[in-house]
Amino acid sequence: MSFRGLPVIVGRTAGAGNFRLGLGLFLLLLIYDGALRKWMFPGAEKIIFIAKDALLFGLIVFAMINRQRLANSMLHPAARILFGLYASWVLLDVGNFSLPNILVGIWGVKAHLLYAGLIFLVPLAFSNLSHLFRVLVKIYPWLVIPVCALAFVQLAAPAESFINQQVRGGMDMISYFGESSLVRVTGTFSYITGMAAFVQATSLLGMGLFLGGARSRMFLVGLGFVLAALPATGSRGVIAVVISSVVIMLFSAWLSRLISMRMTARVIAVIAILGVISLQAQDEAWLALQQRAVTVADTFGDTGRIFTAFTNAFSFFDVAGIFGFGSGATNYGAFALAKDVVPFSWLPTGIYFEEESGRLVLELGMLGWFFSQAMRIVFFLWAAKLAFKGLTHTVRVVGVLALPVMALGMYQGNGIFAPPIGAAYYWFCVALLAMAQYEHRQILAEHLQIRARRFQAAVSR
């Protein structure tokens, strides 16, 4: 398998290896910090929880101190302006007088902006898209197989088993699904939501790489493991997002000429085969998930959450006003940073919030929500443009891979209040778009130069 991009290495920095090492450690902590907190160092679980963020922040500071400059990445002009407006508003809202203290505001900045630092760090670690994709394909099975294998063990183990414990709450925090009361597994993560975000992100990444040309045996084994683990958390949303995203990817890959109609049929056949293997290998989990979906829909009637993921924002416009209640105001990390204050007492009494769109309005107000929403819409349009008009294979792969992620972000948010791996994957895709934008512009500039030389030659005759 080869990803075809720029014929030369661009943007190589002297410290690229250091940044790759740093990002590799960040990725391992992102995936395994829950395992460390649950099983190895429960007494230091709070320190381990912030270790990955401290590492990422340290990498950003190191890059700034050493004046590392990007020579292989560029944001779309509209994306750069709107991201700047959004980031500036988040920083300004740290000083919101409604917050209980400045620490809550700083934590809010971390939740909103820290993982956006990947836009800066990923291009420093990898010379171009072809280089990055080769590394991703190589490490993909080694990232997903251990986590998914552990999930299969957790499904088979009794609930009271040591392997099924979570960070806090003991047996009372364990959730079940289906008539057979299967444990909703957490994998190497602290809670169910982390494992759900991992399965969702790695499914989309694997499918994007597959459409881009990844066909090695180990890669396909890894993708098969991820698809087999889809029902393990008992999350209906994961299944809905993965299915809709695969449809978007297939359709956009065909329209962008990444795959022909004949190849599309082959890809669908491979996906179907892997799906059948998943159904056979995890038949009990799939049945339990179906039973849970029916039970929850009949009991709570929460099918409307499909729409409120977006519309919940409008419910808080009157309450939040223009400025909102400050960055971090609805973040659960505020509990630990404002111990002497009743949790969320700085918000109007009786306010209930869950969806990210509503929490975003409460924190940043109508204007901050508008900046965020406009930014995410531009990211989506940017991905679509690169997918359908990209001048190289790798540029179009990036557009197709990022398109469903940006679509989901446009609809429900970019993961501010999601598990860290969800937010990190979103901004990783934005970093890919920035590298693809550079490659696209480089090829475009070369084409224009060739045309100019041909025109001058024709005129001189």
N, C-alpha and C positions, 0 to 999 in steps of 0.2 A: 504494500500500500504506500502511496506517496501523495503528499499534498503539494500541489504545484502553486508556487507563489512567485515572489521576486527572485530573479536568478542570482542575486548577490545578497550577502549578509549585510543588513543595515542596522544602525542604531546599537551596535555592540558597545557595552560599557566595560571598563576594566573590572568592575565589581559585580558583573552579571552572575557569576557563580555564587557569590555571597548572598545575593538577593534570591536566587533559586533555592539555596539552602534555607534561608529564612522563611520563604513562603512554604517550603516543604514542611518545616517544623510547625508553622501555623496551621497547615492543612491537617497534620497528624493530631494536633491539639483540638482542632475543630471537630474531628471525628471521634477522638478517643478521650477527650477530657471527662466525659460522662463516666467512662469505665474507671478512670483514675479516681474520680470523686466517689463512686459507688463502692468499689471493691478494694482499692489499694490504699488510698489516703483519705478516708472519710473525715478525719479530723481536720484536714486542710482543704476541704472541698471549696470553700469560698476563695481561697488563694488560687487554686487550680482553675476556678471558673473565670477569673479575670486574667489568667496567664496568657491566653491566646490574644486577648485584646492588647495587653501590655506589649507583647511581642510585635504585633502588627504596628502599634503606635511607635515602638522603637525603630522599626524598619523605616517608617515614614520620616522620623526625625533624622535617622542616619543618612537617608538619601538627601534630605534638605541640607544638613550640615556639610556634606561632601559635594553639594551643589551638582547633584546628578541631574542631567537634562535629558529630556526625551527626544530621541532622533528617529523614532520609529512608531510614533503614535500621535494622533491629533483628534480632538473632539470636533464634531460637526458644529459650525458657528452658532446655530440656534440652540443646540444642546449645551454648548459652553455658557451662553448667556443665561439660559434658564437654570442651569445647575448653579451658576454663581448667585443668582437671585435667591434660589431656595436655600443654599448654604448660608448666605448672608442673613436671611430671615431667621434661620435656626439659631445662629450665633447671637443675633440681637435679642431673641426671645429668652435667652438665658437670664437676662435681667428683668424678666417679667415679675412684677410685684406680687403676683398671686402665688408664686412658688414658695414653699416653706423655707428653702435655703438655696444657696448658690450651687451646692453639691448636686442637688437634684437636676438643676439646669445643665451642669457639666455632663452628668450621666445621660441626659437627653441628647446632648450633642454627640456623645459616643454612639447612641442608638441610631441617630439619624445619619451621621456622616463618616464614622470611622471606617466602615468597610468600603466606602467610596474611595478610600486610599488605594484600593487595588487597581484603580484606573491608572495610577502613577507607578505602582510597584510591578505589575505584571509585565509591562513593556521594558522595564529595566532588567528583568530577569531573563527575558527571551528575545533573541535578536529579530525574529520575524514570526509570522503566523505558521509557516511550515515547520519551523523549529518547535514551536509551542504544541502544535497538533501531534507531532511525532512523539513528544514526551507524554502527552495526554493518553494517546493510544497505548503506549508502553506501560504506563502505571495504572491504567484504568482497572484491569482485573485484580491487581494487588490491593487496590483501595476498596473494591466492593465485595469481593468474595469473602474475606474474613468477617466483615460486618454482617453480611447476609447469612453466612453459615451459622454465626452465633444466634441470629434471629430464629433460624430453624430449630436450633437446640432449645431456645427459650419457649418456642411454641410447644415442643414435646415435653418440656419439663413441668412439674407441678408448680402451682402458683407460689407455694411456700418455699420453693427452692431458692438457695442463695443467689442463683444466677438471674432470678427475676426481680430482685429487689431494686428499688429506685433510690434516689439520693435522700429523700425525706419521706416520712409518712408511714413507713413500714407496710404491712399488709393492707392497711386502709387505703393506700394510694394506688394499689394495683387495680387495673380495669380489665374487664372481661368482655367477650363478644360471642354471640351465637348461643344456640341452645346447649351446646356442649361446654360452654363457659371457658373458651380458650383465652389464655392470657394475651392481652394486647401488648406486644413486645416493645421493648425500648432499645434493644441492640446495645451498642456501645455508648448510647446517649443517656442523659440524665432522666429524660421523660419521653413519653410517647411522641410528642410533637417533634422532637429532634430526629427520631428515627423516621417519622413520616416525611419530614423535609429532606432527609438524606435519600430515601428511596425515590422521592419525586425528582430531586435534582439529578441524581445519577442516572435515572431512566431517561431524562431529557438529554443529558450530556451524551450518554451512550448512543441514543438514537441519532443525534446530530452527527456524531463521529462515524456512525455506520453509514448514514446517507452520504457523508463526505468521502467514503471509500475504505474505512476500516473493516478488514475482513479476516484478520488473523484468528487462529483457533482459540487462543487464550482470551482475546477480546470478546469473541462471541460467547465463550463460557461465562465470562464476567457479566455480559449483558443478560444472558439466560438466568444467572443467579439473581440479578436485580428484578427482573420480571417475575421470577418465582416468589420474591419477597414482597411484591406489591400488596397482597392482602394481610400481611403479618401484623400491621398496626391496627387493623380494623377501621381504618380511616376511609370514609366514602369519598372525601374530597380529593385524596391522592389519586384514586382510580379515575375520577372525572377529569382531573387536570391532565393526567398522563394520556388518557385516550384522546381528549380534545387537542392536546399539544401534538401528538403523533399525526393526527389528521392534518393539522396546520403545516407541520413539517413536510409531510408527503406531498401535499398539494403545492406548497411553495417550492419544494425541491424540483418538482416536475416543471412548474412555470419558469423557474430560474435556470433550467437546462442542466441542473446537476445530474439528473437521472432521466432517462428516456421512459416512454410509456412501457416498454418491455421490461426495463430495469425496475420500474415502479411495481409491476406485477410480481417480479422476483422478490423485491423487498417486502411486499405484503405477504408473500408466501413464507418468507423467513420469519417475519413477525408472528404469523399464524402458527408456525411450527413451535416457536419459543412459547407462544401463549398456551398451546395445547400441553407442552411439557410442564408449564407452570400450573395449569389446571390439574394435571395428573399428579404432580409432585406435592402440591399444596391443596388438594381437593377439599380437605376438612376446613382449612382456613378460608377458602373461597366461599364455601357453603355458610360458614359462620358470618362472614361479611355480608352475604346476601340476607341472612336472617336479621342481622343487626340493622341493616338499611331499612328493611320492612318494618321492624319493631319501632325504630326511632321515628320514622315518618308517620306511623299510626299513632304513636304516643304523644309526640311533641309537635308534629305538623310543621317541621322546620325547613321544609323545602324552599320557603321564601328566602332563606339565607343566600341562595344563589344570586338574588337581586340585591339584598341588603348589603352584600359585600361592597357594593358601589354606592347605593343610595343612602346608606347609613350616615354619610357625611352631611347630607342635607338636613338631617334631623337635629343637628347641633349648631346650625348656623346662628340661630337666634341666641342661643346660650353662650356661644364662644365669642361672637362678635368679630371684629376685624383682627384683634391681636391674640385671642385665645388666652389660655392660662399658663403658657410657658413651656419651653422645651423640657421634656421629661415628666410633665404633669400627670400623665396617665401611665407611665412606665412602672412596672411592678418592682423595679430596682429602687424606687423611691422609698419603699418600706424600710430598707436598711439604712438609707441616707437621711431619713427624717424620723428617727426612732421616738423622739419626744412629742410627735404629732400624730393624731389619729389618722390612719391611712386614708388618703384622698379627701380629707376634710377641707383641703384647699379648693376643691371643686364644689359646685352647687349641690346642695343636699338632694339625694334621690337620683342622681345621675347614674345610669347604668350604661356601660360601654363594653364592646367586645371586638367588633370589626375594626380593622386598621383605619379605614376611611374616616370613621367617626372619631376615633382617638386622635387622628391627625388634625382634624378641625378643632377639637378641644385644646390641643397643645399649641397649634400655630395660628388658629383663627381662620377666618375665611380667606384672607389674603395669602397666608402661608400655604393653605390647602391649594389655592389657585396656582401658586408657583410650582408646587409639587406635582399637581395634576398636569399642568402644561409641560413640565419637564418630562414626565413619563410618556405623554402623548408623542412628544418629539422623539424620544428614544425609540418608540415603536415605529414611527414613520421612517426614522433613520435606518433601523434594521430592515424594514421592507425595501427601502431604496437599495441598500447594499445587496440584499438577496436577489432582487430582480434586475439590477443594473450593474452589479459588480463586474469589474473587468478581468478578474482572475478567479480561478476555481476556489482558492482559499477564501477570498472575500465573500463569495456567494455562500460558501459553507458557513461562515460566521453569521451572515444574515439569516440563513435558514435556522441555524442553531439558536440564535438569540430571539428570533421572531416570536415564538410562543411565550418565552419568558417575559419579553417586553409587553406582550399583549396582556398577560396575567397581571403584570405590574401596573399597567394602565388601568385595569379594571379594579383590582383590590389592594394595590399598594406594593411598594418595593421591599417589604420585609422589615420595616422598622421595629415592629413588635413581634416578629416571627422568630423562630429559633435561629441562632447565628448562622448556621449553614445555609439557610434559605436566603438571608440577606447577603451573605458572602457570594453565593452563586449568582444572584442578580447583578451585583456590581462587577463580578468577574466577567459576565457577559457584556457589560458596558465597556470594560477594558478591551475585550475582544473587538468590539465595534470600533473603538478608537484606533486599534492597530490596523483593522481592516480599512478604515477611512484613509489612513496614511498610505497603505499599499495601493488602494484605488487611485488616490491622487497622484502617486508616483507614476503609475502606468499611464494615467490620463495625460500627465505632463510629457511623458516620452512620446505618446501618440501625437500630441500637438506639435512637438518639436520635429518629428518626422514629417508631418504634413507641411510645416513651415519650410523645411528644407526642400521638399519636393516642389512646393509652390515657387520658391526662389529659383530653383533649377529650371523650372518651366519658363519663368519670366526671363531669365538670363539667355535663354535660347532665342 
